[in-house]
């Protein structure tokens, strides 16, 4: 496997230990990075690490410190931090199993692929994977990685398994504080039916390849045009005449009905909506 393991250790279930390796399951998408530039000179702004009354300092002179009182620090060397003994640095012990839908989506943080570390670990790995699949359970435990201990979940994924780091309870805001003022009213049945019909009309299988970062594309286009303009300021025209998606809907019933009447051909293939022969099909819709 070409990629470098993010973590190596063992999964422990009671007296069974399974050597495994963990790899990052995601990667950063396309991004546009900007630098800060001193406009009069065109030079890039750089930042130096300085100490008050001392000036710029060398990287090897910097250590980590924890402030115990105002201006008073306990200094720690990196090897002292690395030497902190924690069993979860090398062992993920599965201490609990729950139904997947018991874990609120707010707690999930980042996924990792889990594979057996060697041929000898494969049998026990497959047994655990299939046991989780048959019981439809998710394993929970704690794992230390890169200077932090995480709560993690473990679930089957194809021939392997996926480990996901979870947020701790104190890292998640309570939803009640944000949803408190939303009325607990039953929706109008007719409006609800129209909304359900609109949803059904747009149901399709999830294909992540259909989505891409349009903002990055727009920025690339702006950079290219700015380069051709040789510094001339370019401002997009906000008034393009299109209906604003953020406008308030005064008549919800009329808006939902209008949405349902809108032919799918307009979004899927605009060119096919031109022939007059298509008029009877519109009436049937």
C-alpha positions as CSV (number, residue, x, y, z in Angstrom):
1,X,0.0,0.0,0.0
2,X,1.6,3.2,-1.2
3,X,0.0,5.5,1.4
4,X,1.6,5.9,4.8
5,X,-0.4,4.6,7.8
6,X,-1.9,7.4,9.9
7,X,-1.9,5.1,13.0
8,X,-0.7,1.6,13.7
9,X,-1.8,-0.5,16.6
10,X,-4.4,-3.1,17.6
11,X,-8.1,-3.4,18.0
12,X,-9.0,-5.3,21.2
13,X,-12.2,-7.1,21.8
14,X,-12.1,-8.8,25.2
15,X,-9.1,-11.2,24.9
16,X,-8.8,-10.9,21.1
17,X,-6.3,-8.4,19.7
18,X,-6.2,-7.6,16.0
19,X,-3.2,-5.7,14.6
20,X,-4.5,-3.0,12.2
21,X,-3.4,0.1,10.3
22,X,-5.5,3.2,9.8
23,X,-5.4,5.5,6.8
24,X,-7.0,8.8,6.1
25,X,-10.2,8.3,4.1
26,X,-10.6,11.9,2.8
27,X,-8.4,14.5,1.1
28,X,-8.5,18.3,0.6
29,X,-10.4,19.5,-2.4
30,X,-9.4,22.2,-4.9
31,X,-8.9,25.5,-3.1
32,X,-7.8,29.0,-4.0
33,X,-5.1,30.3,-1.6
34,X,-4.5,34.0,-1.3
35,X,-1.4,35.7,0.0
36,X,-1.2,39.1,1.7
37,X,0.7,41.5,-0.5
38,X,2.1,44.9,0.2
39,X,0.4,46.8,-2.6
40,X,2.9,49.7,-3.1
41,X,5.9,47.3,-3.5
42,X,4.1,44.1,-4.7
43,X,6.1,42.2,-2.0
44,X,4.5,39.3,-0.1
45,X,3.9,39.9,3.6
46,X,5.8,37.6,5.9
47,X,5.4,36.9,9.6
48,X,8.3,36.4,12.0
49,X,8.1,34.8,15.4
50,X,9.3,37.4,17.9
51,X,9.6,37.6,21.7
52,X,8.8,41.0,23.4
53,X,12.1,42.8,24.2
54,X,14.1,40.1,22.4
55,X,13.0,40.4,18.7
56,X,13.0,37.6,16.2
57,X,13.8,34.1,17.5
58,X,15.1,30.9,16.0
59,X,12.7,27.9,15.7
60,X,15.0,25.7,17.8
61,X,14.7,28.2,20.7
62,X,10.9,27.7,20.9
63,X,9.3,25.2,23.3
64,X,5.7,24.6,24.4
65,X,4.5,26.2,27.6
66,X,1.3,26.0,29.6
67,X,0.2,29.2,31.4
68,X,-0.5,28.4,35.1
69,X,-0.7,32.1,36.2
70,X,-0.6,35.4,34.3
71,X,2.8,35.5,32.7
72,X,4.0,32.3,34.4
73,X,4.5,29.1,32.3
74,X,5.4,25.5,32.8
75,X,7.7,24.6,29.9
76,X,7.6,21.2,28.3
77,X,9.9,19.5,25.8
78,X,8.3,17.6,22.9
79,X,9.8,14.3,24.0
80,X,8.3,14.8,27.5
81,X,4.8,15.2,25.9
82,X,5.4,12.1,23.6
83,X,6.4,10.0,26.6
84,X,3.0,10.5,28.3
85,X,1.7,6.9,28.9
86,X,-1.7,6.2,27.5
87,X,-2.8,2.7,26.5
88,X,-5.0,4.1,23.7
89,X,-1.9,5.2,21.9
90,X,-1.4,1.7,20.6
91,X,-4.7,-0.1,21.5
92,X,-8.3,0.6,20.5
93,X,-10.4,-1.3,23.0
94,X,-14.0,-1.7,21.9
95,X,-15.9,-1.1,25.2
96,X,-19.4,-0.7,23.9
97,X,-21.7,-1.4,20.9
98,X,-24.7,0.6,19.8
99,X,-27.1,1.0,16.9
100,X,-25.7,3.3,14.2
101,X,-28.8,5.6,14.4
102,X,-28.2,6.2,18.1
103,X,-25.2,8.5,17.3
104,X,-26.3,11.9,16.3
105,X,-24.8,13.2,13.1
106,X,-23.4,16.2,15.0
107,X,-20.9,14.0,16.8
108,X,-19.2,12.5,13.6
109,X,-16.0,14.3,12.7
110,X,-13.6,12.5,10.3
111,X,-13.4,9.0,8.7
112,X,-10.4,6.7,8.4
113,X,-10.0,3.4,6.6
114,X,-9.1,0.4,8.8
115,X,-7.2,-2.6,7.3
116,X,-5.5,-5.7,8.9
117,X,-1.8,-5.0,9.5
118,X,-0.7,-8.4,8.1
119,X,-1.9,-11.8,6.8
120,X,-2.0,-13.3,10.3
121,X,-4.5,-10.5,11.4
122,X,-6.9,-11.1,8.4
123,X,-9.0,-13.9,9.9
124,X,-9.8,-12.1,13.2
125,X,-10.4,-8.9,11.2
126,X,-12.9,-10.5,8.9
127,X,-14.7,-12.2,11.9
128,X,-15.1,-8.8,13.7
129,X,-16.2,-7.0,10.5
130,X,-18.9,-9.6,9.7
131,X,-20.1,-9.8,13.3
132,X,-20.6,-6.0,13.2
133,X,-22.4,-6.3,9.9
134,X,-24.7,-9.1,11.1
135,X,-25.6,-7.5,14.3
136,X,-25.9,-4.0,12.7
137,X,-24.0,-2.5,15.5
138,X,-21.2,0.1,15.7
139,X,-18.3,-0.4,18.0
140,X,-17.1,2.4,20.3
141,X,-13.8,3.0,22.0
142,X,-11.1,5.6,22.6
143,X,-8.0,6.1,20.6
144,X,-5.0,8.5,20.9
145,X,-3.7,10.0,17.7
146,X,-1.4,13.0,17.1
147,X,-1.5,14.4,20.6
148,X,-5.1,13.9,21.3
149,X,-7.4,11.1,22.5
150,X,-10.6,10.7,20.5
151,X,-13.9,8.8,21.0
152,X,-14.2,6.7,17.9
153,X,-16.7,4.5,16.2
154,X,-16.0,1.4,14.1
155,X,-18.3,0.0,11.4
156,X,-18.0,-2.4,8.3
157,X,-17.2,-0.8,4.9
158,X,-17.0,-3.2,2.0
159,X,-14.1,-5.6,2.6
160,X,-12.6,-3.4,5.3
161,X,-13.9,-1.2,8.1
162,X,-14.2,2.5,8.7
163,X,-13.2,4.3,11.9
164,X,-14.7,7.7,12.6
165,X,-13.6,10.1,15.2
166,X,-16.4,11.6,17.3
167,X,-16.7,14.9,19.1
168,X,-17.0,14.9,22.9
169,X,-20.3,16.0,24.4
170,X,-18.8,19.4,25.5
171,X,-17.8,20.1,21.9
172,X,-21.3,20.0,20.5
173,X,-23.8,22.9,21.1
174,X,-27.2,22.0,22.3
175,X,-29.8,22.3,19.5
176,X,-32.5,23.5,21.8
177,X,-30.9,26.9,22.2
178,X,-31.2,27.5,18.4
179,X,-34.5,25.8,17.8
180,X,-36.4,27.0,20.8
181,X,-38.3,29.8,19.0
182,X,-39.4,27.7,16.1
183,X,-43.2,27.0,16.7
184,X,-44.2,23.4,17.1
185,X,-47.2,23.7,14.8
186,X,-48.6,20.9,12.5
187,X,-48.2,21.9,8.9
188,X,-51.1,22.4,6.5
189,X,-51.9,19.0,5.0
190,X,-52.2,20.3,1.4
191,X,-49.0,22.3,1.7
192,X,-47.3,19.2,3.1
193,X,-48.5,17.1,0.3
194,X,-47.2,19.6,-2.3
195,X,-43.8,19.7,-0.6
196,X,-43.6,15.9,-0.5
197,X,-44.5,15.7,-4.2
198,X,-41.8,18.2,-5.0
199,X,-39.3,16.1,-3.1
200,X,-40.4,12.9,-4.8
201,X,-40.0,14.6,-8.2
202,X,-36.3,15.3,-7.4
203,X,-35.4,12.0,-5.9
204,X,-32.3,10.4,-7.4
205,X,-29.4,8.2,-6.4
206,X,-26.5,10.0,-4.6
207,X,-23.6,10.6,-7.0
208,X,-20.9,12.8,-5.4
209,X,-19.3,13.3,-8.8
210,X,-22.2,15.5,-9.8
211,X,-21.2,18.2,-7.4
212,X,-18.1,20.4,-7.5
213,X,-17.0,23.7,-5.9
214,X,-18.4,26.3,-8.2
215,X,-17.0,29.1,-6.1
216,X,-13.4,27.8,-6.8
217,X,-14.3,27.8,-10.6
218,X,-15.6,31.3,-10.4
219,X,-12.4,32.5,-8.6
220,X,-10.2,30.9,-11.2
221,X,-12.2,32.6,-13.9
222,X,-11.9,36.0,-12.1
223,X,-8.1,35.5,-11.7
224,X,-7.7,34.7,-15.4
225,X,-9.7,37.8,-16.4
226,X,-7.9,39.9,-13.9
227,X,-4.6,38.8,-15.4
228,X,-5.7,39.6,-18.9
229,X,-7.0,43.0,-17.7
230,X,-3.5,43.8,-16.4
231,X,-4.7,45.1,-13.0
232,X,-7.9,46.8,-14.1
233,X,-10.6,46.3,-11.4
234,X,-13.3,43.7,-12.3
235,X,-16.6,43.7,-10.4
236,X,-19.3,41.1,-11.2
237,X,-22.7,42.6,-12.1
238,X,-25.0,41.5,-9.3
239,X,-28.2,42.6,-11.2
240,X,-28.4,39.7,-13.7
241,X,-32.2,39.8,-13.8
242,X,-32.6,36.3,-12.4
243,X,-35.0,35.7,-9.6
244,X,-33.4,35.8,-6.2
245,X,-33.4,32.5,-4.4
246,X,-33.3,34.3,-1.1
247,X,-36.4,36.3,-1.5
248,X,-39.3,35.9,0.8
249,X,-42.1,33.6,-0.4
250,X,-45.4,35.5,0.2
251,X,-47.8,32.8,-1.1
252,X,-46.3,29.4,-0.2
253,X,-49.2,27.4,-1.8
254,X,-48.7,29.2,-5.2
255,X,-44.9,28.8,-5.0
256,X,-45.1,25.1,-4.4
257,X,-47.7,24.6,-7.2
258,X,-45.6,26.6,-9.6
259,X,-42.5,24.5,-8.7
260,X,-44.4,21.3,-9.4
261,X,-45.7,22.6,-12.8
262,X,-42.2,23.5,-13.9
263,X,-41.2,20.9,-16.6
264,X,-38.1,18.8,-15.8
265,X,-36.8,19.5,-19.3
266,X,-35.8,23.0,-18.3
267,X,-33.3,21.7,-15.8
268,X,-32.2,18.5,-17.6
269,X,-32.0,19.6,-21.3
270,X,-33.0,23.1,-22.1
271,X,-32.5,22.6,-25.9
272,X,-35.2,20.0,-26.1
273,X,-37.9,22.3,-24.8
274,X,-37.9,24.4,-28.0
275,X,-39.9,22.2,-30.5
276,X,-43.6,22.9,-30.7
277,X,-44.4,19.2,-30.8
278,X,-43.7,19.1,-27.1
279,X,-46.7,21.2,-26.2
280,X,-49.1,18.3,-25.5
281,X,-46.6,16.7,-23.2
282,X,-46.6,19.9,-21.1
283,X,-50.4,19.8,-20.7
284,X,-50.2,16.2,-19.4
285,X,-47.6,17.2,-16.9
